[in-house]
């Protein structure tokens, strides 16, 4: 965390690197259910043909992410507080905060799917063979509860640094494992028939849409910076200290220059994380397209582990074990970081909906965050315990996020034109791409709504 009081942003790379971190937390959130489950599912169903769509889904939303971060840093407001300033109908809170609430419920189901995925992975590793029960007490459900308990233990302090360190370690582990699997596919003689060629990549970069786009659009809501991560990111920027370093807003040249410096740090953080999670997402997609689509495998609730483990066949006899360990790292990192993020949203939401009083100091806020960090993982474990079906639960969250994307795009444009001080507004080129990003996100959400109504 940064020291108290306003300070200028560092100019040297050593100083810049010291102040990165929110993007790594978001990356640990991102490379989880979307990349491990939804992205390979798209590859299994459509082959290489939607490679362009996966890359676009990762890259295009980062502009909205930066715009929401710009508002948070310059105004010192959380995402929900910012959304609550949107004009339009109000009942206790803004209409946009109500939209978030419905998405938040979907996200909790998605996290239920993730904690269940971790349970299935650990059960498949066979560490607890002979202890399996029946019905509600099958081993994957019992492990899901244990994973929830481990998440609570990690997050109980509610502190930023714990989440940042955990996220960094997890990002390194799952990136290396996935890229190693992709490299092994290309070099293993036994996997020559599934080797990815430049022709496959070229085919995947041609713009075309399949007839049934439902899985792809659900994946678009999760891959890259999903709607949930767009909302999370400003919270972590605030906790890292960017807004505190900027200081209280005042229309002076000194303040604007200081703010621009920290906005530059935030952009570097966002774009660097985008490079990392785009690389990991593309790797998962290529593995799914080559090994699952090529062998006719499907990914569903009943065969999730068996099908996804096919992606690690290039690693030989130990492929399944390596996949399971890698899957555990990916899903558990998402569970921890997403639980930490949603705990902050829950705390903020309880205040905005007037369920509790706003904490008067950092100590009171810390106690509230600790309670929310316990409540979120426990609820998600209960969701899986009583519902099961991890793939379906993950896709429920994906649909909820996709439906939220247009509203976040509208909010980003509103903040750009109506709430951002003139000296801090982005240039023409950035604004053009922001509009493209917003329109793409709106199209995805409207298509999802159309599919649900027809």
N, C-alpha and C positions, 0 to 999 in steps of 0.2 A: 504494500500500500504506500501511497505517496505521503509525504509529510504534510502537516496541517498548514493552511494558508495558501494564498495565491502564489504561483511561481511560473516562470516562463518554461515553455516546452524545450527539451534538449534538442540540439542541432546535430550532434555526433551520433553515429550508429550505435555506439555502446550505450549511450543514454536512451536512445529510442528503444532498443531491445529490452532494456530494463523496465520500460513502461508498457510493453506489450503484455497481453494476458487475456482480456475478454474474448478475443477471437479464438484462442485455444480452448477456452471453456465451451464456446459455441461449437467448435469443431468436434469436441468430445460428445456433445449432444447430437450433432448431425450424423456422424459416422456410426450409426446404430441401427435402429429398426428400418430406417429408410434405405440405407446402403446394404445392410446384411440381408434383409428380407424382401423389401419392396423392389429395390433395383434389380437384383438377380431374377425376381419374378417377371419383371418387364423383359429382361434379356431372354428368359426361358420361353416367354410367349411370342415375342416378336423378333428374336434373333438380333442381328446387328443393325437392323433398319432404323432403330430409334436412338442410335448413339448421339446424333445431333441434338435430339430432344433432351437427353440426359445432361449433356454439356451445357445446353442453354438453361436448363432448370437450375443448374448450380451457379452459373455466372450472372444471370439476369436479375436475380433478386437482391444482389449485394448493393445495388444502387439505392434501393428503398431502405435497406439496412443502414447504410451510411446516413441517409437523410433523417431517419428516426434518431440515430445517434447524435447527429448535429443538433437537433432540437433539444435532446436531453442534456447535452453538455453545455449549450449556451443558455438554457433556461433553468438548469438544475432540477428538472422534473422527471419522474419516472414515466414509463410508457403509458401506464394506465392513467396517471394524472394528466398526461398530454392528451390522451384519447378523450378524457372527460371534458376537454375544452372545445371539442368539435361542436359546431353549430348544428341545430336540428332538435328533434323531439327529446325530451328528458323525462324520466321518472326515477327519482333519486339520483341516478347517474345518466350520462349521455347514452344515446342509442348505440354508439359504437362500443361502449363498455359492456352493454348487454350482449352484443354480438360476441365479444370476447368471452363472456361467461359461458355461452353455449359451446364455443370452441374449447374452452378450458375443460369442460366435462368430457368432450371427445378425447382430449389429450390424456386425461386420467385413465380412460379405457385403453389408449395406446400404450401408456406406461404399464398397465396391467398385462398387456400382451408382451411387453419387453421383459418384465419380471418373470412371466411364464416361460419365455424363450430361454432365459438364463436357467430356470428350473429344468427344462427339457435337456439343455446342453449338459448340465452337471449330471443329471440322471443317466444320460447316454454315455458319459465317461465311465460309468460302472463303478464309481467309488463306493456306492452304497448298495451294491447287488445283494439280494437276499433280505433287504429291509423294506422292500416295496409293499405298500398297502393296497387297498382297493377303494374304488369310488372317489369320494372327496379326499381321501387320504393317500392317494397315489404319490409316489416319490417326487414327481415334478412339482406338485402342489406344496408338499412339505418343504422342498428346497426353495420354492418361491417365497415362502414365509421367512425362511432363514436369510435369503438374499435381502429381503425387505429390512430385516433386523440389522444386517451388516451395513446397509445404506444409512439407516438411522444412526448407527454408531459412528460412521464417518462424518455425517453432517450435523450431529447434535449440537456442536458448538455454534453453528450458523455463521462461521467466519469465512471471508472471501479467500484467504490464502490457502486454506485446506482444499477448497474446490479447485483453485488454480494449479496447485502442485499435482493433485491427483489427475487432473485433466491432461496436463503436459505429459506425464508418464504414460497414460493410456494412449494418447495420440501417437507417441513414438512406437509403442508396441504393436498396435493394430495396423499402422501404416507399413511397417517393416514386414509383418506377416503376410499382408495381402499382396504387396509388390513382389515378395519372394515367391508366392504361389503363381503369380502371373508370369514372372520370369521363368519359373520351372516349366510351365506349360509350353513356353516357346522353345525350350532347350531339351526337353525330355523325349528321347526316341520313342518311348512307349505311347506318347500322347501325340504323335505326329499327325494323326487324322483330325485332331481338334486344334491344331496350331492356327493361330490368328494371322492372317495374311494382310498385306497392305490393301488388297482388293476388298477384304471384309471391312476394313476401316473406311475405305473410300465409299463403299456401299452405305455404311452407317451414317456418313456425313451428307448424304443426299436428302434434301427436304421432301418428305412425304409422310402422309398420315394413314394409319391402318383404319379399317372399317370400325372395329370395336376398340375404343380408346380408353375404356373405363379404368383399367389397371394402370395405364401410363399416366393418366391425369391424377389418379390417387397418389401415385408415386411422386408426381410433380409437387404435390402439396407437402411432401416429406423431404425429398432429396434437396441437397444444397441447404440454403437457409430457408426453412419452412416458415409458415406463419408464426409458429410458436417461437422459433429462434429470432425472428424479426422483433418480436415483443421482448424476448429475454435480453437481447444484446445491450440496449440502453441501461438496463439494471446493472449489468456487470461493468459497463463503462463508468457508471456513477460510483460503484463500490471500489473500482480501481483507483478512483480519485481524480478523474479527468475534470469533472465539474468543480470540485473543490479547488483544484489547481488554477482553474480559470477565475474563480472568485465571483462575487455577486455581480450580476449584470449591471453595467452602466455604460452609457453611450460616449465613451472616450476612445481616442486613438490607441492609447496604451492597452485598454481592455480588449478592444477588437483584435489587436495584433497578438496579444497573449492567447485569445480564444482561437484564432486561426492556427497558431502553433499547435495547440492541443487537438484541434480538428484534424490536422495533418497526421499526428500520431495515431488518432483513431482510424483514419483512412488506411494507413499502413497496416495496422492491426487487422482491419477487416479484409483487405485484399490479400494479405499473407495467408490468413486462415482460409480464404476462398481457394487459393492455389492448392493448399493441403487437402481440403475436403473434396475438391473437384478431382484431384488425382486419385484419391481413394475410391470415390464413387465410380469413376470411369473404370478403374481396375475391377471392382465388383461386377459392374455391368458386363465387361468383356468376358470375365470368367463365366458369368451366367449365360451369356449368349453363345459362347463356344462350347461349354460342357453340358449345360442343361438343355438348351434349344437343340444342340447338335445330337443329343441322345434321346430327345423327346421327353425329358423329365418335366414335371409340373411341381410347383411349390404351393402346398395347401396346408390346412391345419393338421392333417393326419400324417403327412410325410415330410414336414418342414426340415427336420434334421437330416434325414436320409437323402433328400434331394439336394439341399444346400451343401452337404459334405462332398457331393460330386465335384464341386468347384475346386477341391483341394486334392483331387486324384493325381495331379502332376507330382505331388510330393511323395508318392509311393505308398508303401504299407502303413506308414505313420501318418498319412494324409488325414485320416479321420480324426486321430487324436490332436494333430496340429490344428485342424479346422475347429474342433470343439474348444480347444484352449483359446484360439483366436476369437471365436464367437463369444466365448465367455467374457473376454476382455472388452470386446466391442459393445456387447449388450449391457454389461455391468457398468461400463463407463457412462453409457447413455442414461442408465437408470439413476446413477448418482448425480450427474450434472443436471439432468432434466428435473429430478426431484428437488435439487437445490434451487433451480430457477423457478419452478412452479411454487415452491414454498414462499419465495419473495412475492410472486403474483398473488398468492392466496392472502398473505399478510396485507398487501396493498389493497386487494379487493375487499377484504373485511372492513377496512377503514372507509373506503369510498362508498360502500353500500351501507355504511353507518351501523355495522354490527358491533364494532368496537371503537374506542377512542384512538386517535392517532398517538403513537408513542411519543412521549415528550422529550426523550433523549436517546442517545445511542445504546445505553444499557437496556432501556425498556424495549427498544427495537430488537436488540439481540435476543432477549428472552422470547419475544413474539416469533422471531425467525426460528428459534430452536424448536418451539412447539409446532410450527408449521412444517419444519423439516422432519418431524416425527409423524405428523398426520398424513402427509402425502404418500410416502412409501407404504405405510400401513394400509391405507385405502386401496392403493394399487394392487397390493398382495391379495386383499379381499376380493377385488374384481376378478382376478384370475382364479382364485380359489373356488368361486361360485360359478364362473362362466367358462373358463378354459379358452380354447380356440385362439391361440396367440396370433396367427396370421390375420384372422378376421378382426381381432381387436386392434392390431396395428393399422389395418386399412381403414377402420372407423376413424381413427385419429387423423389419417391422411386425408380423408374426405372432409373432415371438419376443418382442417387447416387450409385445404384448397378453397373451400367456401369463404374463408376469412380473408384470403389474399386480396380480392378486389377492394375490400374496405380499408385494408392497410395501405394499399396503393393510393386510395383517395386521401387518406390521412396524410401520407407523405407529401402529396402534391399541395394539400391545404397548408401544411406547415411551411413548405417551400415558398409559397406565394403570399401567405397571410400572416405568418407568425415569426418568420426569420428576419432579423435586422438586415437592412440592405447591404452593409459591408460584409456580411457573413454568407450571403446568398451565393450559390455555385454559378459557374459560368454557363454560357450558351450550350457548349458541347455536352457538358454534364447534364444540363436540364433536358436536352433532346433525348439522351439515353435514359434519363429518369422517366420521361413520358413513355418511351418504348417499353421499359420494364413494367411500368404501371399498367399499360394496356395489355401486355402479355399476361400479367397476373390476373387482370380483370377477366380476360377471355377464359382462362382456366377455371376460375370460380363460376362464371356464368355457364360454362359447359357442364360443370358438375351439377349445378342447379337444374339445368335442362334435363340431364340424364335422370335425376331423381324424380322429376315431375312427369316424365313420359314413360 
